[in-house]
C-alpha cells in the first residue's frame, strides 16, 4: 500500500493539474471501487471548481467550491495518470510498481484546463467518496484518525501521551491509525532505526511514570519527522524532472537503511550488527538488534 510520502507526492502532482480548474465531465467505468461511489457522485462533481488539494493521513482531499471534498484513497494498487497537452504523467513515486494497463482505468475526470485525471486500480481496493467539510476542513469519513505525523503538534510530548500505558510492541502502536495517522510499515522501520529503538520495545516505555516524555520519545518524534520529510522531498524531485515522470527518479527507497535489507550490515557507523527480518502482525519488520534497543 502506498505510504504517506508517496501519497503526499501524488497530491503535489495532482494539485499542479487540478487546482483552479472546473470539473466538466466525470466518466465511471464501474459502479464501485472498494465501496460504492457516493450517491449522485457524478452530478455532485460536474460543474464544481477545485479550490485546493490537501492530505489527511493517506487520503487525498479535493476541496470543491460546493463545500464538499472528494476524498480519495489509493488502496493497495491505485494510481493516477494526468493526461494533458498530449503527455501522460503518473504523479508520485511508489516503492511497488503501479499498473499501466488501461483496462483498469475506473474513473476519468475531465477538467476545464484540458487535463484528464485518470484513476487506475487493478485490485480496486481504493475508494472515492464525497463528503461535506466542516469549518476546520474535517470530514465525517475521516473521524477517528489519529495525530498527523507531519503536523506541528506532533512532538515527543504528544507521542509519549499517545503511548503512555500501552503494552503493545512499539511498532504495532505506531501503525495504529487511530493513534498516528498515515504512518506505514516502511517508514516506521526506518524511523525506529534512526531513533535506535527496537520495534519489539513496549510502547508505553516512551512515557515516564508521570506521563512526561522520555528522551526516547523525543528522539523517535524527531526521527519520524526527518524520515517522512526526506521521503517527500525525494519523491517530489521526480515531479520536477520533466524528462521522466514514470517513477524512474527521486525515490526514497534508494536511501533505505533497514527496509528489505535483511542480512546486510547495519549502516550505522561502528555498530557492527546486521539487519534481521521478523514478522509482526503478519507484516515484515526489518531492524538491527545490535543498536536498536
C-alpha positions in Angstrom: 0.0 0.0 0.0 1.3 3.5 -0.8 2.7 5.2 2.3 2.3 8.8 3.4 5.3 10.3 1.5 4.0 8.6 -1.7 0.5 9.9 -1.2 1.9 13.4 -0.5 3.9 13.3 -3.7 0.8 12.2 -5.6 -1.1 15.1 -4.1 1.6 17.5 -5.3 1.4 16.2 -8.8 -2.4 16.3 -8.9 -2.6 19.7 -7.4 -0.5 21.1 -10.2 -3.0 19.9 -12.8 -6.3 20.3 -10.9 -6.2 23.4 -8.7 -8.3 26.2 -10.0 -9.9 24.1 -12.8 -13.5 23.3 -13.1 -14.8 19.7 -13.5 -16.5 19.4 -16.9 -17.2 15.7 -17.1 -16.8 12.5 -15.0 -16.8 9.1 -16.5 -17.1 5.9 -14.4 -16.2 2.5 -15.8 -17.9 0.7 -12.9 -20.4 1.3 -10.1 -17.9 1.0 -7.3 -14.3 0.5 -6.1 -13.7 -0.9 -2.7 -17.0 0.7 -1.7 -19.8 2.2 -3.9 -19.4 5.7 -5.1 -21.3 8.3 -3.1 -24.9 9.0 -4.1 -25.2 11.2 -7.1 -21.4 11.1 -7.4 -21.1 12.4 -10.9 -23.8 15.1 -10.5 -22.2 16.5 -7.4 -18.8 16.8 -9.1 -19.7 18.2 -12.6 -19.5 22.0 -12.7 -17.7 22.3 -9.4 -14.5 24.4 -9.2 -11.5 22.8 -7.5 -10.1 25.2 -4.8 -7.2 23.1 -3.5 -5.9 19.7 -2.7 -4.9 18.6 0.8 -3.9 15.4 2.6 -5.2 13.7 5.8 -3.2 10.6 6.7 -3.2 8.5 3.4 -6.3 10.3 2.0 -6.2 13.0 -0.7 -8.9 15.6 -0.4 -10.0 17.6 -3.4 -11.7 20.7 -2.0 -14.7 21.9 -4.1 -16.4 25.2 -4.2 -19.6 23.5 -3.1 -18.2 23.0 0.4 -17.7 19.3 -0.2 -14.5 17.4 -0.7 -13.7 14.4 -3.0 -11.9 12.1 -0.6 -9.7 9.6 -2.4 -7.7 6.6 -1.1 -5.3 4.7 -3.3 -5.7 1.4 -1.6 -3.2 -1.4 -2.4 -2.8 -0.8 -6.1 -4.4 2.5 -7.1 -2.6 5.3 -9.0 -3.4 8.4 -11.0 -2.4 9.4 -14.5 -2.5 13.0 -15.7 -3.1 13.4 -19.4 -2.5 17.0 -20.7 -1.2 18.5 -23.9 -0.6 15.1 -25.4 1.6 13.9 -22.4 0.7 11.2 -19.9 2.3 11.7 -16.5 2.0 9.5 -13.4 2.4 11.7 -10.4 4.2 10.2 -7.5 6.8 7.5 -7.0 5.9 4.1 -5.5 8.1 1.5 -3.9 6.0 -1.1 -5.6 5.3 -0.7 -9.3 1.9 0.7 -10.4 -0.2 -0.7 -13.2 -0.1 0.9 -16.7 -2.9 -1.3 -18.1 -5.7 1.0 -19.2 -8.2 -1.9 -18.8 -8.0 -0.9 -15.1 -8.9 2.7 -15.6 -12.0 3.1 -13.5 -12.6 6.9 -13.1 -11.8 9.7 -15.6 -12.2 13.4 -14.6 -12.1 15.9 -17.4 -11.2 19.5 -16.4 -11.7 22.9 -17.9 -8.0 23.4 -18.4 -7.9 20.4 -20.8 -6.4 18.0 -18.3 -7.8 14.4 -17.9 -7.3 12.8 -14.5 -7.5 9.0 -14.7 -7.6 6.7 -11.7 -6.3 3.2 -12.4 -6.7 0.4 -9.8 -6.3 -3.3 -10.7 -7.3 -4.6 -7.3 -10.0 -2.0 -6.7 -9.1 -1.5 -3.0 -9.1 2.2 -3.4 -12.0 4.5 -2.7 -13.6 7.8 -3.7 -16.4 9.4 -1.8 -17.9 12.9 -1.4 -18.4 14.5 2.0 -19.1 17.9 3.5 -16.3 19.7 5.1 -16.7 21.4 8.5 -15.2 24.8 9.4 -11.9 23.3 10.2 -11.7 21.3 7.0 -12.5 17.9 8.5 -15.0 15.4 7.0 -17.0 12.7 8.7 -15.3 9.8 6.9 -12.0 10.8 8.4 -13.2 10.9 12.0 -11.2 8.6 14.2 -7.9 9.2 12.5 -5.0 10.0 14.9 -2.4 12.7 15.0 -0.7 13.8 11.8 3.0 12.8 12.0 4.0 15.8 9.9 1.8 18.2 11.9 3.2 21.0 14.0 1.7 19.4 17.2 3.5 16.1 16.7 6.4 16.0 19.0 7.9 13.9 21.8 5.4 15.0 24.3 2.5 14.2 22.0 4.0 10.8 21.2 4.5 10.0 24.8 1.0 10.9 25.7 -0.3 8.6 22.9 1.8 5.7 24.0 1.5 6.0 27.8 0.3 2.8 29.4 0.3 0.8 26.2 1.8 -2.7 26.5 1.8 -3.5 22.8 5.0 -3.5 20.8 6.1 -0.1 19.7 5.9 -0.8 16.0 2.4 -2.1 16.3 1.3 1.1 18.2 2.9 3.4 15.6 0.9 1.6 12.9 -2.4 2.1 14.7 -4.1 4.7 12.6 -6.3 5.9 15.5 -3.1 6.9 17.3 -0.8 8.2 14.5 -2.5 8.7 11.1 -0.6 7.9 8.0 2.5 6.0 9.2 3.1 2.8 7.3 5.3 -0.2 7.6 8.3 1.0 5.6 8.8 4.4 7.3 8.1 3.0 10.8 11.0 0.6 10.2 13.2 3.4 9.0 12.3 5.8 11.8 12.8 3.2 14.6 16.3 2.5 13.2 17.1 6.2 13.1 16.0 6.6 16.7 17.8 3.4 17.8 14.6 1.9 19.2 13.6 -1.8 18.8 10.2 -2.5 17.2 9.7 -5.0 20.0 10.0 -2.4 22.7 6.9 -1.9 24.9 5.2 1.2 23.5 4.5 2.6 27.0 8.2 3.0 27.7 8.2 6.2 25.7 6.5 7.9 28.7 8.0 8.3 32.1 6.0 7.4 35.2 4.1 10.6 35.4 3.4 10.7 31.7 6.3 13.0 30.7 8.1 12.2 27.5 11.3 10.3 27.8 14.4 11.1 25.7 13.4 8.2 23.5 10.1 9.8 22.8 11.8 13.0 21.6 14.3 11.0 19.5 11.5 9.0 17.8 9.3 12.0 17.1 12.3 13.8 15.5 13.2 10.6 13.5 9.7 10.3 12.2 9.7 13.9 11.0 13.1 13.6 9.3 12.4 10.3 7.6 9.0 11.4 6.2 10.2 14.8 5.1 13.2 13.3 3.4 11.0 10.8 1.6 8.5 13.5 0.5 11.4 15.6 -0.8 12.9 12.7 -2.7 9.6 11.7 -4.2 8.9 15.3 -5.2 12.1 15.5 -7.2 10.5 13.3 -9.8 7.8 15.9 -10.4 10.5 18.5 -11.1 12.3 16.3 -13.6 10.2 16.7 -16.8 12.3 14.2 -18.7 11.0 11.3 -16.6 7.6 11.1 -15.0 7.1 7.4 -14.8 8.8 6.7 -11.5 12.4 6.3 -12.6 13.9 9.0 -10.4 13.8 10.5 -7.0 12.6 7.6 -4.8 13.5 7.5 -1.2 13.8 3.7 -1.3 17.3 4.2 -2.7 18.1 5.6 0.8 16.5 2.9 2.9 18.7 2.0 5.9 16.9 -1.2 7.0 13.8 -1.9 5.0 14.3 -5.0 2.8 17.9 -5.1 3.9 17.8 -8.4 5.6 21.4 -9.8 6.1 23.1 -6.5 5.3 25.5 -4.8 7.6 23.9 -2.1 9.7 24.7 1.2 8.1 25.2 3.0 11.5 29.0 3.6 11.9 30.7 1.3 14.4 27.6 -0.7 15.1 28.8 -4.0 13.6 25.4 -5.5 13.6 23.3 -7.0 10.8 19.8 -6.3 9.7 17.3 -9.1 10.5 13.7 -9.6 9.5 10.9 -10.7 11.8 7.2 -10.9 11.4 4.9 -8.7 13.5 1.1 -8.8 13.0 1.6 -10.6 9.6 4.0 -7.9 8.3 7.8 -7.9 7.8 9.8 -5.8 10.2 13.4 -5.0 9.5 15.8 -3.8 12.2 19.2 -4.1 13.8 19.1 -5.9 17.1 22.6 -4.6 18.0 21.9 -0.9 18.0 18.1 -0.8 18.3 17.1 -1.4 21.9 
